[in-house]
Each structure stands twice: as C-alpha cells, then as structure tokens.
Amino acid sequence: MMTAMTMATALEEAQRAHARGDLSAAIAAYEQLLAHTLPEALSAAVWFNLAAAHRALDHHDDAVAAARRAAELSGDAASHAQLGLCLAARGQPEEAVLAHERALSLPLDEATEVATWVNLGNARRRAGDRAGAESAYRRALALCPDHGAAHYNLHACLFRDDDPASALEHLDRASGVAWAPALAWAIRQRQGVDAAAPAAPSFLLDSLRFALAHPEARWCADTFATLDLALDLVHIDGDVVELGVRFGTSLRHLARRLSRTSRRLHGFDSFEGLPEAWGGQAPGLYSTGGRLPAVPDGVELHPGWFRDTLPRFVASAGSVALVHVDCDIYASTRTALHALASLVRPGTILVFDDYLGNPTWRDDEHAALLDAADARGWRLRYRAFSPFSRQAVVELTEVGCSAGAAPG
Ligand SMILES: C[S@@+](CC[C@H](N)C(=O)[O-])C[C@H]1O[C@@H](n2cnc3c(N)ncnc32)[C@H](O)[C@@H]1O
C-alpha cells in the first residue's frame, strides 16, 4: 500500500524523468504508479502525463488510450485537449477536432485556451476544413494577438498566389517562427520586391531559390490546396496513385475529390514505415505497425513494399494520370517512379510531398525524380510549389524522349 507521501514522491520522480526527456523511464514510472490504487485526481494526472510521454514517442495507440482514460477520470479541458493532440498524431483529424472543441467548451486557463484554438485550427486544416481552421486561428489571436504559431498557420489558410498581401501580413507577425521571415522574403521576391535574404538555414534558402527559379509555377501554402491544384491540372484519362498512405489523411482527401469521377484511386504502403533511416530518424519512421487505415469504398489499398506491389499493379493497370509521391526517401521514390514508368503519359501529374525544405532535399525525392527523368527520357515542367508544406507539382510533358531531358 502506497502512502500519500510515497505516491507524491514517485510522481515527482516520474515527472523529473519526463522533464529531462527520458521518456521510457518516465513511462515505466507512470505505469508502476498506475499499478496501485490511486486517488482519482492523481490517477487522472498520471494518465495525462503517460499520454504525453507516449505521444512524444509516437506510441499512438497507447497515447490515445491513456488520454481517453485521463479525460474519463478528470473530464477537464486539459485532458480533452491532450486527447485531441493524441488523436491528431494518430491521423484522426476529425476526431481530434471533436476533442479540441470539447476542451474549449469547458473551463480552461487562457494559455491552454489559446494553444487549443491553434491545435483545433491545425486539426481542422488536416480534416480539409480551411475556413474552420482560419476561424480557430483568429480566435487564438483574439486572445493572444502576438501568437507566432497562430499567425504562421493562418497565413497558410489565407495565402493566394495572385494576392498574397493578407498572408504576408500574418507571416510578418509570426514572431519566433524560424521559417517565417524567409518565406515572406521569397513571396515578396516573387512579387518583384528585391531585398537581401534574411538569415535562415541554407537548405531553406536553397529550396526557396529553386522554387523562385521556376517563376511560371504557381505557389500554394497548404497540403490539400496543392493537391487540389494538381487535380485541376489533370487533363488525361487514367488512375490516381498514392505512394505513401500511412494513416490515409491525404488519400481520403484525394478520395473526396475524386468521388464524382470514374478515376480509380490506389494507395501503396508497407504500413511498416520508411525502409531506411531518414533525417536522423531510424528506419520504420511513420510505421502504423502494419495496420491499414479505413478508406472510402472504391479506394484500393496495396499493402507491401513498392518493389513487390507496384510490378503486380503495373501488370494489370492502364495509364496513370496523377501520382502523389509521399514516401520521402530517395530509394523508395526511385523504385516507385521506375516501376510506374510504363503507365505515365505526357500530361501525367506528379505531386511530391517533402520535395523541398528539408536539409537533404536535393538528395531525396528531387534526386530520384531527376534520375528517373534522365533514365526514362521524361521532360518535366514544374507547375506548382508549396514551400510551407514542402510540396512540388510536376507535369511530365514528354516521355521516352532522348536522355538528359530533365530540367536542373
Ligand atoms: C510520410 S508517410 C505518408 C503520409 C501520408 N500520405 C499522409 O497523408 O499522412 C510515408 C509513408 O511511406 C511509406 N513508404 C516509404 N517507403 C516505402 C516503400 N519502399 N514501400 C512501401 N511503403 C513505403 C511508409 O510506410 C510511410 O507510411
């Protein structure tokens, strides 16, 4: 039997491990505490902390389960807000929206309220509700007019390539957000306002200069807005393929957009994460533990490694009108683009997520695209960039022409 004193000491120790970033030790300590009969308020606090630690380690199921338990026990705003974050991290933005809205319907301190409006905005954006996201960011700013993340995310909702003034206004006010000055600089360059580049990581300025070097390409500032623009560019028959599905967030958006067309939508993923280390992260990043997401009727999932699943698909498929490449690394992108080479046509649109903006962007999807273009004789035209969401949209204007046709 633990006394109140030993419980408090054990909780303090667990929280110390948590605070110094030793999450495994913190989780073990929280679980040890939960093995005892604890007063309800203490139990809720431990479940809450356990959820946060699991979330930080991408233990999505454990995080959601712990956050639900905390919310059941305490019923307070902070635990519903924690649940919202855990659901968002597990790729359930619609459910995250409900949890954040619930949190905001309960009494809460101002700092939690502001953060929850921002998190609600993020979840609504991931759920495809840009207008709802905009109003959530504005609510955060009504409470805290200098909130950098709220300004930064709001700029992405407001951005219009032909009139970026209001997006720029919020980028300029996104104090403390490292990328904001460089993005604002690049948007102004695009408007013809010449100025020295601000201090920013060299890979970011390199990415922005690359995009600026293709002035005919449109700019977007949101993942789904870029996918929508790419879909609008498709003028040939054929299926739509997604390479990298994970929890199905972008696949479900594509499905919503394609629901009234006869195009078939195919999603390819190992559901075991990246096969190699990337960006300092171990192999297996983005794994769902082999679990397939729920997808709308008519969407076909092809679980397995691209090297196995794509050749089987290609053997029975027609042409491909749009490919959403969201598999991050060079090797996977290269394998996939080569495997799909017999299905692409002039007019096929390739949308790349994580194309630019990462320290290794020139060696990742970009390098794999240039390789495939060189080997397969593809002529490319950059049609859009979204530096904020790191995407590029490319049209294949010719296939099978003489080697060396790719632009720099
Ligand atoms: C960033 S996630 C995809 C995110 C998703 N589009 C979304 O909307 O959230 C990248 C995915 O690519 C998958 N992947 C990467 N390389 C692969 C390969 N060679 N074969 C199969 N799947 C792969 C990983 O399993 C991971 O789920």
The ligand as a Tripos MOL2 file, in Angstrom:
@<TRIPOS>MOLECULE
LIG
   27    29     1     0     0
SMALL
NO_CHARGES

@<TRIPOS>ATOM
      1 C1          5.0420   10.4480  -44.6990 C.3       1 LIG1
      2 S1          4.2490    8.9190  -44.7100 S.3       1 LIG1
      3 C2          2.8590    9.1530  -45.7630 C.3       1 LIG1
      4 C3          1.8890   10.1570  -45.2030 C.3       1 LIG1
      5 C4          0.5060   10.1700  -45.8110 C.3       1 LIG1
      6 N1          0.4600   10.4590  -47.2260 N.3       1 LIG1
      7 C5         -0.3950   11.1340  -45.0390 C.2       1 LIG1
      8 O1         -1.3490   11.6680  -45.6080 O.co2     1 LIG1
      9 O2         -0.2070   11.3420  -43.8300 O.co2     1 LIG1
     10 C6          5.3580    7.9720  -45.7300 C.3       1 LIG1
     11 C7          4.8790    6.5460  -45.9520 C.3       1 LIG1
     12 O3          5.6600    5.9610  -46.9950 O.3       1 LIG1
     13 C8          5.7370    4.5570  -46.7560 C.3       1 LIG1
     14 N2          6.8930    4.0170  -47.5320 N.ar      1 LIG1
     15 C9          8.0950    4.6110  -47.7190 C.ar      1 LIG1
     16 N3          8.8790    3.8400  -48.4980 N.ar      1 LIG1
     17 C10         8.1520    2.7410  -48.8460 C.ar      1 LIG1
     18 C11         8.4120    1.6010  -49.6650 C.ar      1 LIG1
     19 N4          9.5880    1.4110  -50.2780 N.pl3     1 LIG1
     20 N5          7.4340    0.6790  -49.8150 N.ar      1 LIG1
     21 C12         6.2290    0.8470  -49.1960 C.ar      1 LIG1
     22 N6          5.9340    1.9210  -48.3980 N.ar      1 LIG1
     23 C13         6.8710    2.8560  -48.2280 C.ar      1 LIG1
     24 C14         5.9070    4.4600  -45.2450 C.3       1 LIG1
     25 O4          5.4560    3.2340  -44.7530 O.3       1 LIG1
     26 C15         5.0470    5.6460  -44.7420 C.3       1 LIG1
     27 O5          3.7710    5.2190  -44.3290 O.3       1 LIG1
@<TRIPOS>BOND
     1     1     2 1
     2     2     3 1
     3     2    10 1
     4     3     4 1
     5     4     5 1
     6     5     6 1
     7     5     7 1
     8     7     8 2
     9     7     9 1
    10    10    11 1
    11    11    12 1
    12    11    26 1
    13    12    13 1
    14    13    14 1
    15    13    24 1
    16    14    15 ar
    17    14    23 ar
    18    15    16 ar
    19    16    17 ar
    20    17    18 ar
    21    17    23 ar
    22    18    19 1
    23    18    20 ar
    24    20    21 ar
    25    21    22 ar
    26    22    23 ar
    27    24    25 1
    28    24    26 1
    29    26    27 1
@<TRIPOS>SUBSTRUCTURE
     1 LIG1         1 GROUP 0 **** ****
